[in-house]
Amino acid sequence: RDQLKKCLASFNVGTGIHYPVPLHLQRAYRALGYRQDDLPVSERVAAQILSLPMYPQIKSEQQQQVAERISSFVSERAESAVSLRSR
């Protein structure tokens, strides 16, 4: 996620990380008694999710550019991984 965030930022595409700490581990919910590893899927996903631009005024062209940047990023990483494996 961090590499994708940097890549998109280099193209002036803003991103965010809205819940870097899963809800069940946040101070506001401490009284519920959850601890680290109680909800492993939530914890794993909180470390992976990246929020993309989404707002009513975003234009179709902007959406397309974001999608193309992400697709290109993923393709380059996949090609790199294949190249490393074939050595």
PDB file of N, CA, C and O in Angstrom, chain B, residues numbered from 101:
ATOM      1  N   ARG B 101       0.815  -1.182   0.000  1.00  0.00           N
ATOM      2  CA  ARG B 101       0.000   0.000   0.000  1.00  0.00           C
ATOM      3  C   ARG B 101       0.863   1.252   0.000  1.00  0.00           C
ATOM      4  O   ARG B 101       0.541   2.230  -0.674  1.00  0.00           O
ATOM      5  N   ASP B 102       1.949   1.226   0.746  1.00  0.00           N
ATOM      6  CA  ASP B 102       2.795   2.419   0.809  1.00  0.00           C
ATOM      7  C   ASP B 102       3.414   2.747  -0.541  1.00  0.00           C
ATOM      8  O   ASP B 102       3.517   3.914  -0.918  1.00  0.00           O
ATOM      9  N   GLN B 103       3.823   1.715  -1.266  1.00  0.00           N
ATOM     10  CA  GLN B 103       4.409   1.953  -2.590  1.00  0.00           C
ATOM     11  C   GLN B 103       3.355   2.473  -3.571  1.00  0.00           C
ATOM     12  O   GLN B 103       3.640   3.365  -4.371  1.00  0.00           O
ATOM     13  N   LEU B 104       2.159   1.927  -3.514  1.00  0.00           N
ATOM     14  CA  LEU B 104       1.082   2.415  -4.380  1.00  0.00           C
ATOM     15  C   LEU B 104       0.732   3.847  -4.020  1.00  0.00           C
ATOM     16  O   LEU B 104       0.506   4.670  -4.907  1.00  0.00           O
ATOM     17  N   LYS B 105       0.684   4.155  -2.745  1.00  0.00           N
ATOM     18  CA  LYS B 105       0.389   5.517  -2.274  1.00  0.00           C
ATOM     19  C   LYS B 105       1.421   6.504  -2.835  1.00  0.00           C
ATOM     20  O   LYS B 105       1.062   7.579  -3.314  1.00  0.00           O
ATOM     21  N   LYS B 106       2.699   6.130  -2.772  1.00  0.00           N
ATOM     22  CA  LYS B 106       3.765   6.992  -3.310  1.00  0.00           C
ATOM     23  C   LYS B 106       3.642   7.144  -4.817  1.00  0.00           C
ATOM     24  O   LYS B 106       3.798   8.240  -5.354  1.00  0.00           O
ATOM     25  N   CYS B 107       3.359   6.035  -5.496  1.00  0.00           N
ATOM     26  CA  CYS B 107       3.206   6.070  -6.946  1.00  0.00           C
ATOM     27  C   CYS B 107       2.085   7.024  -7.344  1.00  0.00           C
ATOM     28  O   CYS B 107       2.269   7.872  -8.217  1.00  0.00           O
ATOM     29  N   LEU B 108       0.932   6.887  -6.711  1.00  0.00           N
ATOM     30  CA  LEU B 108      -0.198   7.747  -7.047  1.00  0.00           C
ATOM     31  C   LEU B 108       0.097   9.204  -6.697  1.00  0.00           C
ATOM     32  O   LEU B 108      -0.296  10.109  -7.432  1.00  0.00           O
ATOM     33  N   ALA B 109       0.784   9.434  -5.585  1.00  0.00           N
ATOM     34  CA  ALA B 109       1.140  10.803  -5.196  1.00  0.00           C
ATOM     35  C   ALA B 109       2.040  11.447  -6.247  1.00  0.00           C
ATOM     36  O   ALA B 109       1.946  12.650  -6.489  1.00  0.00           O
ATOM     37  N   SER B 110       2.909  10.655  -6.872  1.00  0.00           N
ATOM     38  CA  SER B 110       3.796  11.197  -7.905  1.00  0.00           C
ATOM     39  C   SER B 110       3.011  11.687  -9.125  1.00  0.00           C
ATOM     40  O   SER B 110       3.532  12.460  -9.929  1.00  0.00           O
ATOM     41  N   PHE B 111       1.763  11.240  -9.262  1.00  0.00           N
ATOM     42  CA  PHE B 111       0.878  11.693 -10.330  1.00  0.00           C
ATOM     43  C   PHE B 111      -0.198  12.637  -9.788  1.00  0.00           C
ATOM     44  O   PHE B 111      -1.222  12.868 -10.430  1.00  0.00           O
ATOM     45  N   ASN B 112       0.055  13.173  -8.598  1.00  0.00           N
ATOM     46  CA  ASN B 112      -0.878  14.106  -7.940  1.00  0.00           C
ATOM     47  C   ASN B 112      -2.252  13.484  -7.677  1.00  0.00           C
ATOM     48  O   ASN B 112      -3.275  14.164  -7.751  1.00  0.00           O
ATOM     49  N   VAL B 113      -2.260  12.203  -7.372  1.00  0.00           N
ATOM     50  CA  VAL B 113      -3.490  11.516  -7.000  1.00  0.00           C
ATOM     51  C   VAL B 113      -3.463  11.348  -5.488  1.00  0.00           C
ATOM     52  O   VAL B 113      -2.621  10.628  -4.952  1.00  0.00           O
ATOM     53  N   GLY B 114      -4.372  12.004  -4.813  1.00  0.00           N
ATOM     54  CA  GLY B 114      -4.428  11.917  -3.365  1.00  0.00           C
ATOM     55  C   GLY B 114      -5.065  10.613  -2.914  1.00  0.00           C
ATOM     56  O   GLY B 114      -6.012  10.122  -3.530  1.00  0.00           O
ATOM     57  N   THR B 115      -4.543  10.067  -1.847  1.00  0.00           N
ATOM     58  CA  THR B 115      -5.094   8.852  -1.238  1.00  0.00           C
ATOM     59  C   THR B 115      -5.155   9.078   0.267  1.00  0.00           C
ATOM     60  O   THR B 115      -4.672  10.092   0.773  1.00  0.00           O
ATOM     61  N   GLY B 116      -5.736   8.150   0.958  1.00  0.00           N
ATOM     62  CA  GLY B 116      -5.802   8.267   2.404  1.00  0.00           C
ATOM     63  C   GLY B 116      -5.809   6.907   3.061  1.00  0.00           C
ATOM     64  O   GLY B 116      -6.046   5.883   2.421  1.00  0.00           O
ATOM     65  N   ILE B 117      -5.547   6.923   4.342  1.00  0.00           N
ATOM     66  CA  ILE B 117      -5.656   5.716   5.158  1.00  0.00           C
ATOM     67  C   ILE B 117      -6.604   6.092   6.284  1.00  0.00           C
ATOM     68  O   ILE B 117      -6.206   6.729   7.260  1.00  0.00           O
ATOM     69  N   HIS B 118      -7.856   5.695   6.141  1.00  0.00           N
ATOM     70  CA  HIS B 118      -8.882   6.169   7.062  1.00  0.00           C
ATOM     71  C   HIS B 118      -8.895   5.453   8.407  1.00  0.00           C
ATOM     72  O   HIS B 118      -9.227   6.062   9.424  1.00  0.00           O
ATOM     73  N   TYR B 119      -8.547   4.201   8.428  1.00  0.00           N
ATOM     74  CA  TYR B 119      -8.553   3.454   9.693  1.00  0.00           C
ATOM     75  C   TYR B 119      -7.248   2.680   9.840  1.00  0.00           C
ATOM     76  O   TYR B 119      -7.241   1.456   9.710  1.00  0.00           O
ATOM     77  N   PRO B 120      -6.137   3.380  10.112  1.00  0.00           N
ATOM     78  CA  PRO B 120      -4.867   2.675  10.275  1.00  0.00           C
ATOM     79  C   PRO B 120      -4.889   1.748  11.491  1.00  0.00           C
ATOM     80  O   PRO B 120      -4.151   0.764  11.547  1.00  0.00           O
ATOM     81  N   VAL B 121      -5.730   2.068  12.448  1.00  0.00           N
ATOM     82  CA  VAL B 121      -5.936   1.210  13.617  1.00  0.00           C
ATOM     83  C   VAL B 121      -7.355   0.669  13.502  1.00  0.00           C
ATOM     84  O   VAL B 121      -8.302   1.450  13.411  1.00  0.00           O
ATOM     85  N   PRO B 122      -7.524  -0.652  13.504  1.00  0.00           N
ATOM     86  CA  PRO B 122      -8.871  -1.211  13.382  1.00  0.00           C
ATOM     87  C   PRO B 122      -9.775  -0.693  14.508  1.00  0.00           C
ATOM     88  O   PRO B 122      -9.318  -0.420  15.618  1.00  0.00           O
ATOM     89  N   LEU B 123     -11.031  -0.571  14.203  1.00  0.00           N
ATOM     90  CA  LEU B 123     -11.976   0.004  15.168  1.00  0.00           C
ATOM     91  C   LEU B 123     -11.943  -0.692  16.523  1.00  0.00           C
ATOM     92  O   LEU B 123     -11.980  -0.029  17.559  1.00  0.00           O
ATOM     93  N   HIS B 124     -11.874  -2.004  16.528  1.00  0.00           N
ATOM     94  CA  HIS B 124     -11.928  -2.723  17.801  1.00  0.00           C
ATOM     95  C   HIS B 124     -10.707  -2.474  18.683  1.00  0.00           C
ATOM     96  O   HIS B 124     -10.725  -2.800  19.870  1.00  0.00           O
ATOM     97  N   LEU B 125      -9.638  -1.895  18.110  1.00  0.00           N
ATOM     98  CA  LEU B 125      -8.449  -1.587  18.897  1.00  0.00           C
ATOM     99  C   LEU B 125      -8.320  -0.099  19.216  1.00  0.00           C
ATOM    100  O   LEU B 125      -7.353   0.322  19.852  1.00  0.00           O
ATOM    101  N   GLN B 126      -9.281   0.682  18.780  1.00  0.00           N
ATOM    102  CA  GLN B 126      -9.237   2.120  19.061  1.00  0.00           C
ATOM    103  C   GLN B 126      -9.687   2.411  20.485  1.00  0.00           C
ATOM    104  O   GLN B 126     -10.486   1.678  21.067  1.00  0.00           O
ATOM    105  N   ARG B 127      -9.168   3.471  21.016  1.00  0.00           N
ATOM    106  CA  ARG B 127      -9.455   3.873  22.394  1.00  0.00           C
ATOM    107  C   ARG B 127     -10.949   3.993  22.683  1.00  0.00           C
ATOM    108  O   ARG B 127     -11.410   3.605  23.756  1.00  0.00           O
ATOM    109  N   ALA B 128     -11.691   4.523  21.738  1.00  0.00           N
ATOM    110  CA  ALA B 128     -13.128   4.739  21.936  1.00  0.00           C
ATOM    111  C   ALA B 128     -13.887   3.429  22.173  1.00  0.00           C
ATOM    112  O   ALA B 128     -14.968   3.433  22.762  1.00  0.00           O
ATOM    113  N   TYR B 129     -13.325   2.323  21.720  1.00  0.00           N
ATOM    114  CA  TYR B 129     -13.996   1.030  21.852  1.00  0.00           C
ATOM    115  C   TYR B 129     -13.313   0.114  22.869  1.00  0.00           C
ATOM    116  O   TYR B 129     -13.641  -1.069  22.954  1.00  0.00           O
ATOM    117  N   ARG B 130     -12.383   0.644  23.625  1.00  0.00           N
ATOM    118  CA  ARG B 130     -11.627  -0.156  24.586  1.00  0.00           C
ATOM    119  C   ARG B 130     -12.527  -0.900  25.572  1.00  0.00           C
ATOM    120  O   ARG B 130     -12.217  -2.020  25.978  1.00  0.00           O
ATOM    121  N   ALA B 131     -13.633  -0.277  25.952  1.00  0.00           N
ATOM    122  CA  ALA B 131     -14.547  -0.884  26.929  1.00  0.00           C
ATOM    123  C   ALA B 131     -15.150  -2.197  26.432  1.00  0.00           C
ATOM    124  O   ALA B 131     -15.654  -2.984  27.234  1.00  0.00           O
ATOM    125  N   LEU B 132     -15.106  -2.443  25.136  1.00  0.00           N
ATOM    126  CA  LEU B 132     -15.638  -3.694  24.595  1.00  0.00           C
ATOM    127  C   LEU B 132     -14.725  -4.884  24.910  1.00  0.00           C
ATOM    128  O   LEU B 132     -15.138  -6.038  24.794  1.00  0.00           O
ATOM    129  N   GLY B 133     -13.501  -4.599  25.302  1.00  0.00           N
ATOM    130  CA  GLY B 133     -12.601  -5.654  25.745  1.00  0.00           C
ATOM    131  C   GLY B 133     -11.827  -6.391  24.674  1.00  0.00           C
ATOM    132  O   GLY B 133     -11.200  -7.408  24.970  1.00  0.00           O
ATOM    133  N   TYR B 134     -11.848  -5.920  23.450  1.00  0.00           N
ATOM    134  CA  TYR B 134     -11.092  -6.590  22.393  1.00  0.00           C
ATOM    135  C   TYR B 134      -9.600  -6.346  22.565  1.00  0.00           C
ATOM    136  O   TYR B 134      -9.173  -5.301  23.058  1.00  0.00           O
ATOM    137  N   ARG B 135      -8.827  -7.328  22.150  1.00  0.00           N
ATOM    138  CA  ARG B 135      -7.372  -7.231  22.214  1.00  0.00           C
ATOM    139  C   ARG B 135      -6.780  -7.548  20.846  1.00  0.00           C
ATOM    140  O   ARG B 135      -7.458  -8.054  19.951  1.00  0.00           O
ATOM    141  N   GLN B 136      -5.503  -7.236  20.714  1.00  0.00           N
ATOM    142  CA  GLN B 136      -4.771  -7.568  19.496  1.00  0.00           C
ATOM    143  C   GLN B 136      -4.965  -9.049  19.183  1.00  0.00           C
ATOM    144  O   GLN B 136      -4.908  -9.887  20.083  1.00  0.00           O
ATOM    145  N   ASP B 137      -5.191  -9.369  17.929  1.00  0.00           N
ATOM    146  CA  ASP B 137      -5.388 -10.727  17.404  1.00  0.00           C
ATOM    147  C   ASP B 137      -6.787 -11.288  17.629  1.00  0.00           C
ATOM    148  O   ASP B 137      -7.058 -12.416  17.217  1.00  0.00           O
ATOM    149  N   ASP B 138      -7.693 -10.533  18.274  1.00  0.00           N
ATOM    150  CA  ASP B 138      -9.070 -11.011  18.434  1.00  0.00           C
ATOM    151  C   ASP B 138      -9.822 -11.017  17.105  1.00  0.00           C
ATOM    152  O   ASP B 138     -10.657 -11.890  16.869  1.00  0.00           O
ATOM    153  N   LEU B 139      -9.534 -10.059  16.246  1.00  0.00           N
ATOM    154  CA  LEU B 139     -10.181  -9.966  14.927  1.00  0.00           C
ATOM    155  C   LEU B 139      -9.082  -9.872  13.863  1.00  0.00           C
ATOM    156  O   LEU B 139      -8.828  -8.790  13.332  1.00  0.00           O
ATOM    157  N   PRO B 140      -8.439 -10.980  13.554  1.00  0.00           N
ATOM    158  CA  PRO B 140      -7.268 -10.955  12.668  1.00  0.00           C
ATOM    159  C   PRO B 140      -7.550 -10.450  11.261  1.00  0.00           C
ATOM    160  O   PRO B 140      -6.690  -9.807  10.657  1.00  0.00           O
ATOM    161  N   VAL B 141      -8.711 -10.720  10.737  1.00  0.00           N
ATOM    162  CA  VAL B 141      -9.019 -10.237   9.379  1.00  0.00           C
ATOM    163  C   VAL B 141      -9.094  -8.712   9.388  1.00  0.00           C
ATOM    164  O   VAL B 141      -8.523  -8.058   8.514  1.00  0.00           O
ATOM    165  N   SER B 142      -9.785  -8.150  10.357  1.00  0.00           N
ATOM    166  CA  SER B 142      -9.874  -6.684  10.468  1.00  0.00           C
ATOM    167  C   SER B 142      -8.497  -6.063  10.635  1.00  0.00           C
ATOM    168  O   SER B 142      -8.203  -5.021  10.049  1.00  0.00           O
ATOM    169  N   GLU B 143      -7.669  -6.694  11.424  1.00  0.00           N
ATOM    170  CA  GLU B 143      -6.326  -6.168  11.666  1.00  0.00           C
ATOM    171  C   GLU B 143      -5.466  -6.233  10.406  1.00  0.00           C
ATOM    172  O   GLU B 143      -4.717  -5.304  10.105  1.00  0.00           O
ATOM    173  N   ARG B 144      -5.582  -7.341   9.673  1.00  0.00           N
ATOM    174  CA  ARG B 144      -4.813  -7.477   8.432  1.00  0.00           C
ATOM    175  C   ARG B 144      -5.278  -6.458   7.392  1.00  0.00           C
ATOM    176  O   ARG B 144      -4.465  -5.808   6.735  1.00  0.00           O
ATOM    177  N   VAL B 145      -6.579  -6.333   7.256  1.00  0.00           N
ATOM    178  CA  VAL B 145      -7.127  -5.419   6.257  1.00  0.00           C
ATOM    179  C   VAL B 145      -6.795  -3.965   6.599  1.00  0.00           C
ATOM    180  O   VAL B 145      -6.516  -3.166   5.705  1.00  0.00           O
ATOM    181  N   ALA B 146      -6.823  -3.622   7.878  1.00  0.00           N
ATOM    182  CA  ALA B 146      -6.493  -2.249   8.288  1.00  0.00           C
ATOM    183  C   ALA B 146      -5.076  -1.874   7.865  1.00  0.00           C
ATOM    184  O   ALA B 146      -4.790  -0.703   7.615  1.00  0.00           O
ATOM    185  N   ALA B 147      -4.205  -2.850   7.787  1.00  0.00           N
ATOM    186  CA  ALA B 147      -2.823  -2.595   7.379  1.00  0.00           C
ATOM    187  C   ALA B 147      -2.650  -2.556   5.861  1.00  0.00           C
ATOM    188  O   ALA B 147      -1.577  -2.207   5.369  1.00  0.00           O
ATOM    189  N   GLN B 148      -3.703  -2.914   5.115  1.00  0.00           N
ATOM    190  CA  GLN B 148      -3.587  -3.010   3.662  1.00  0.00           C
ATOM    191  C   GLN B 148      -4.428  -2.005   2.887  1.00  0.00           C
ATOM    192  O   GLN B 148      -4.065  -1.627   1.773  1.00  0.00           O
ATOM    193  N   ILE B 149      -5.533  -1.573   3.453  1.00  0.00           N
ATOM    194  CA  ILE B 149      -6.484  -0.747   2.706  1.00  0.00           C
ATOM    195  C   ILE B 149      -5.937   0.647   2.426  1.00  0.00           C
ATOM    196  O   ILE B 149      -5.302   1.274   3.275  1.00  0.00           O
ATOM    197  N   LEU B 150      -6.200   1.106   1.222  1.00  0.00           N
ATOM    198  CA  LEU B 150      -5.849   2.460   0.798  1.00  0.00           C
ATOM    199  C   LEU B 150      -7.109   3.098   0.226  1.00  0.00           C
ATOM    200  O   LEU B 150      -7.740   2.537  -0.670  1.00  0.00           O
ATOM    201  N   SER B 151      -7.470   4.247   0.733  1.00  0.00           N
ATOM    202  CA  SER B 151      -8.661   4.942   0.239  1.00  0.00           C
ATOM    203  C   SER B 151      -8.293   5.765  -0.991  1.00  0.00           C
ATOM    204  O   SER B 151      -7.339   6.542  -0.977  1.00  0.00           O
ATOM    205  N   LEU B 152      -9.062   5.580  -2.035  1.00  0.00           N
ATOM    206  CA  LEU B 152      -8.836   6.275  -3.305  1.00  0.00           C
ATOM    207  C   LEU B 152      -9.752   7.481  -3.411  1.00  0.00           C
ATOM    208  O   LEU B 152     -10.729   7.590  -2.671  1.00  0.00           O
ATOM    209  N   PRO B 153      -9.437   8.396  -4.339  1.00  0.00           N
ATOM    210  CA  PRO B 153     -10.293   9.573  -4.501  1.00  0.00           C
ATOM    211  C   PRO B 153     -11.731   9.167  -4.836  1.00  0.00           C
ATOM    212  O   PRO B 153     -11.976   8.381  -5.751  1.00  0.00           O
ATOM    213  N   MET B 154     -12.652   9.713  -4.085  1.00  0.00           N
ATOM    214  CA  MET B 154     -14.066   9.423  -4.315  1.00  0.00           C
ATOM    215  C   MET B 154     -14.870  10.607  -3.775  1.00  0.00           C
ATOM    216  O   MET B 154     -14.934  10.834  -2.567  1.00  0.00           O
ATOM    217  N   TYR B 155     -15.466  11.336  -4.672  1.00  0.00           N
ATOM    218  CA  TYR B 155     -16.275  12.482  -4.295  1.00  0.00           C
ATOM    219  C   TYR B 155     -17.209  12.807  -5.457  1.00  0.00           C
ATOM    220  O   TYR B 155     -16.932  12.423  -6.593  1.00  0.00           O
ATOM    221  N   PRO B 156     -18.298  13.500  -5.194  1.00  0.00           N
ATOM    222  CA  PRO B 156     -19.317  13.716  -6.236  1.00  0.00           C
ATOM    223  C   PRO B 156     -18.809  14.433  -7.483  1.00  0.00           C
ATOM    224  O   PRO B 156     -19.326  14.203  -8.576  1.00  0.00           O
ATOM    225  N   GLN B 157     -17.816  15.290  -7.340  1.00  0.00           N
ATOM    226  CA  GLN B 157     -17.355  16.086  -8.486  1.00  0.00           C
ATOM    227  C   GLN B 157     -16.262  15.404  -9.310  1.00  0.00           C
ATOM    228  O   GLN B 157     -15.816  15.967 -10.310  1.00  0.00           O
ATOM    229  N   ILE B 158     -15.830  14.230  -8.926  1.00  0.00           N
ATOM    230  CA  ILE B 158     -14.759  13.583  -9.696  1.00  0.00           C
ATOM    231  C   ILE B 158     -15.287  13.253 -11.094  1.00  0.00           C
ATOM    232  O   ILE B 158     -16.379  12.710 -11.262  1.00  0.00           O
ATOM    233  N   LYS B 159     -14.483  13.596 -12.071  1.00  0.00           N
ATOM    234  CA  LYS B 159     -14.881  13.405 -13.467  1.00  0.00           C
ATOM    235  C   LYS B 159     -14.506  12.006 -13.941  1.00  0.00           C
ATOM    236  O   LYS B 159     -13.604  11.368 -13.399  1.00  0.00           O
ATOM    237  N   SER B 160     -15.214  11.552 -14.954  1.00  0.00           N
ATOM    238  CA  SER B 160     -14.941  10.231 -15.531  1.00  0.00           C
ATOM    239  C   SER B 160     -13.489  10.107 -15.970  1.00  0.00           C
ATOM    240  O   SER B 160     -12.869   9.059 -15.788  1.00  0.00           O
ATOM    241  N   GLU B 161     -12.947  11.178 -16.548  1.00  0.00           N
ATOM    242  CA  GLU B 161     -11.558  11.154 -17.006  1.00  0.00           C
ATOM    243  C   GLU B 161     -10.599  10.962 -15.826  1.00  0.00           C
ATOM    244  O   GLU B 161      -9.605  10.245 -15.933  1.00  0.00           O
ATOM    245  N   GLN B 162     -10.910  11.606 -14.712  1.00  0.00           N
ATOM    246  CA  GLN B 162     -10.070  11.456 -13.524  1.00  0.00           C
ATOM    247  C   GLN B 162     -10.160  10.034 -12.974  1.00  0.00           C
ATOM    248  O   GLN B 162      -9.154   9.451 -12.568  1.00  0.00           O
ATOM    249  N   GLN B 163     -11.352   9.491 -12.965  1.00  0.00           N
ATOM    250  CA  GLN B 163     -11.527   8.107 -12.513  1.00  0.00           C
ATOM    251  C   GLN B 163     -10.707   7.167 -13.397  1.00  0.00           C
ATOM    252  O   GLN B 163     -10.040   6.256 -12.905  1.00  0.00           O
ATOM    253  N   GLN B 164     -10.766   7.399 -14.689  1.00  0.00           N
ATOM    254  CA  GLN B 164     -10.033   6.565 -15.638  1.00  0.00           C
ATOM    255  C   GLN B 164      -8.527   6.675 -15.399  1.00  0.00           C
ATOM    256  O   GLN B 164      -7.821   5.667 -15.434  1.00  0.00           O
ATOM    257  N   GLN B 165      -8.033   7.888 -15.158  1.00  0.00           N
ATOM    258  CA  GLN B 165      -6.601   8.073 -14.903  1.00  0.00           C
ATOM    259  C   GLN B 165      -6.157   7.323 -13.651  1.00  0.00           C
ATOM    260  O   GLN B 165      -5.107   6.682 -13.649  1.00  0.00           O
ATOM    261  N   VAL B 166      -6.946   7.402 -12.596  1.00  0.00           N
ATOM    262  CA  VAL B 166      -6.615   6.685 -11.356  1.00  0.00           C
ATOM    263  C   VAL B 166      -6.587   5.185 -11.632  1.00  0.00           C
ATOM    264  O   VAL B 166      -5.653   4.494 -11.224  1.00  0.00           O
ATOM    265  N   ALA B 167      -7.593   4.687 -12.314  1.00  0.00           N
ATOM    266  CA  ALA B 167      -7.654   3.248 -12.626  1.00  0.00           C
ATOM    267  C   ALA B 167      -6.454   2.825 -13.474  1.00  0.00           C
ATOM    268  O   ALA B 167      -5.882   1.760 -13.242  1.00  0.00           O
ATOM    269  N   GLU B 168      -6.072   3.633 -14.441  1.00  0.00           N
ATOM    270  CA  GLU B 168      -4.935   3.305 -15.302  1.00  0.00           C
ATOM    271  C   GLU B 168      -3.633   3.309 -14.517  1.00  0.00           C
ATOM    272  O   GLU B 168      -2.780   2.448 -14.733  1.00  0.00           O
ATOM    273  N   ARG B 169      -3.469   4.261 -13.611  1.00  0.00           N
ATOM    274  CA  ARG B 169      -2.253   4.319 -12.780  1.00  0.00           C
ATOM    275  C   ARG B 169      -2.151   3.075 -11.900  1.00  0.00           C
ATOM    276  O   ARG B 169      -1.076   2.492 -11.762  1.00  0.00           O
ATOM    277  N   ILE B 170      -3.258   2.678 -11.315  1.00  0.00           N
ATOM    278  CA  ILE B 170      -3.257   1.495 -10.455  1.00  0.00           C
ATOM    279  C   ILE B 170      -2.973   0.247 -11.281  1.00  0.00           C
ATOM    280  O   ILE B 170      -2.177  -0.601 -10.876  1.00  0.00           O
ATOM    281  N   SER B 171      -3.613   0.135 -12.423  1.00  0.00           N
ATOM    282  CA  SER B 171      -3.400  -1.017 -13.302  1.00  0.00           C
ATOM    283  C   SER B 171      -1.944  -1.104 -13.733  1.00  0.00           C
ATOM    284  O   SER B 171      -1.358  -2.186 -13.735  1.00  0.00           O
ATOM    285  N   SER B 172      -1.369   0.011 -14.092  1.00  0.00           N
ATOM    286  CA  SER B 172       0.034   0.049 -14.504  1.00  0.00           C
ATOM    287  C   SER B 172       0.949  -0.358 -13.349  1.00  0.00           C
ATOM    288  O   SER B 172       1.894  -1.123 -13.541  1.00  0.00           O
ATOM    289  N   PHE B 173       0.669   0.147 -12.165  1.00  0.00           N
ATOM    290  CA  PHE B 173       1.451  -0.190 -10.977  1.00  0.00           C
ATOM    291  C   PHE B 173       1.411  -1.692 -10.720  1.00  0.00           C
ATOM    292  O   PHE B 173       2.447  -2.318 -10.499  1.00  0.00           O
ATOM    293  N   VAL B 174       0.227  -2.259 -10.749  1.00  0.00           N
ATOM    294  CA  VAL B 174       0.061  -3.696 -10.487  1.00  0.00           C
ATOM    295  C   VAL B 174       0.755  -4.515 -11.573  1.00  0.00           C
ATOM    296  O   VAL B 174       1.419  -5.506 -11.268  1.00  0.00           O
ATOM    297  N   SER B 175       0.609  -4.118 -12.823  1.00  0.00           N
ATOM    298  CA  SER B 175       1.246  -4.853 -13.931  1.00  0.00           C
ATOM    299  C   SER B 175       2.763  -4.842 -13.803  1.00  0.00           C
ATOM    300  O   SER B 175       3.416  -5.868 -13.994  1.00  0.00           O
ATOM    301  N   GLU B 176       3.318  -3.685 -13.481  1.00  0.00           N
ATOM    302  CA  GLU B 176       4.776  -3.576 -13.328  1.00  0.00           C
ATOM    303  C   GLU B 176       5.274  -4.465 -12.201  1.00  0.00           C
ATOM    304  O   GLU B 176       6.315  -5.109 -12.332  1.00  0.00           O
ATOM    305  N   ARG B 177       4.547  -4.506 -11.106  1.00  0.00           N
ATOM    306  CA  ARG B 177       4.946  -5.352  -9.964  1.00  0.00           C
ATOM    307  C   ARG B 177       4.832  -6.827 -10.327  1.00  0.00           C
ATOM    308  O   ARG B 177       5.679  -7.630  -9.936  1.00  0.00           O
ATOM    309  N   ALA B 178       3.801  -7.185 -11.066  1.00  0.00           N
ATOM    310  CA  ALA B 178       3.625  -8.582 -11.464  1.00  0.00           C
ATOM    311  C   ALA B 178       4.746  -8.999 -12.412  1.00  0.00           C
ATOM    312  O   ALA B 178       5.309 -10.085 -12.272  1.00  0.00           O
ATOM    313  N   GLU B 179       5.068  -8.144 -13.370  1.00  0.00           N
ATOM    314  CA  GLU B 179       6.153  -8.445 -14.311  1.00  0.00           C
ATOM    315  C   GLU B 179       7.475  -8.586 -13.576  1.00  0.00           C
ATOM    316  O   GLU B 179       8.277  -9.466 -13.888  1.00  0.00           O
ATOM    317  N   SER B 180       7.696  -7.727 -12.613  1.00  0.00           N
ATOM    318  CA  SER B 180       8.922  -7.777 -11.821  1.00  0.00           C
ATOM    319  C   SER B 180       9.007  -9.075 -11.024  1.00  0.00           C
ATOM    320  O   SER B 180      10.072  -9.684 -10.931  1.00  0.00           O
ATOM    321  N   ALA B 181       7.889  -9.492 -10.454  1.00  0.00           N
ATOM    322  CA  ALA B 181       7.854 -10.733  -9.668  1.00  0.00           C
ATOM    323  C   ALA B 181       8.136 -11.940 -10.578  1.00  0.00           C
ATOM    324  O   ALA B 181       8.882 -12.843 -10.199  1.00  0.00           O
ATOM    325  N   VAL B 182       7.548 -11.950 -11.755  1.00  0.00           N
ATOM    326  CA  VAL B 182       7.769 -13.057 -12.706  1.00  0.00           C
ATOM    327  C   VAL B 182       9.233 -13.083 -13.120  1.00  0.00           C
ATOM    328  O   VAL B 182       9.841 -14.150 -13.215  1.00  0.00           O
ATOM    329  N   SER B 183       9.790 -11.916 -13.363  1.00  0.00           N
ATOM    330  CA  SER B 183      11.191 -11.821 -13.771  1.00  0.00           C
ATOM    331  C   SER B 183      12.121 -12.362 -12.686  1.00  0.00           C
ATOM    332  O   SER B 183      13.098 -13.049 -12.984  1.00  0.00           O
ATOM    333  N   LEU B 184      11.818 -12.054 -11.447  1.00  0.00           N
ATOM    334  CA  LEU B 184      12.639 -12.543 -10.330  1.00  0.00           C
ATOM    335  C   LEU B 184      12.542 -14.061 -10.199  1.00  0.00           C
ATOM    336  O   LEU B 184      13.539 -14.725  -9.915  1.00  0.00           O
ATOM    337  N   ARG B 185      11.352 -14.609 -10.403  1.00  0.00           N
ATOM    338  CA  ARG B 185      11.157 -16.052 -10.280  1.00  0.00           C
ATOM    339  C   ARG B 185      11.861 -16.834 -11.371  1.00  0.00           C
ATOM    340  O   ARG B 185      12.294 -17.965 -11.150  1.00  0.00           O
ATOM    341  N   SER B 186      11.977 -16.238 -12.544  1.00  0.00           N
ATOM    342  CA  SER B 186      12.560 -16.976 -13.681  1.00  0.00           C
ATOM    343  C   SER B 186      14.086 -16.933 -13.681  1.00  0.00           C
ATOM    344  O   SER B 186      14.719 -17.502 -14.570  1.00  0.00           O
ATOM    345  N   ARG B 187      14.670 -16.279 -12.716  1.00  0.00           N
ATOM    346  CA  ARG B 187      16.142 -16.231 -12.663  1.00  0.00           C
ATOM    347  C   ARG B 187      16.722 -17.479 -12.105  1.00  0.00           C
ATOM    348  O   ARG B 187      17.942 -17.597 -11.995  1.00  0.00           O
TER     349      ARG B 187
END
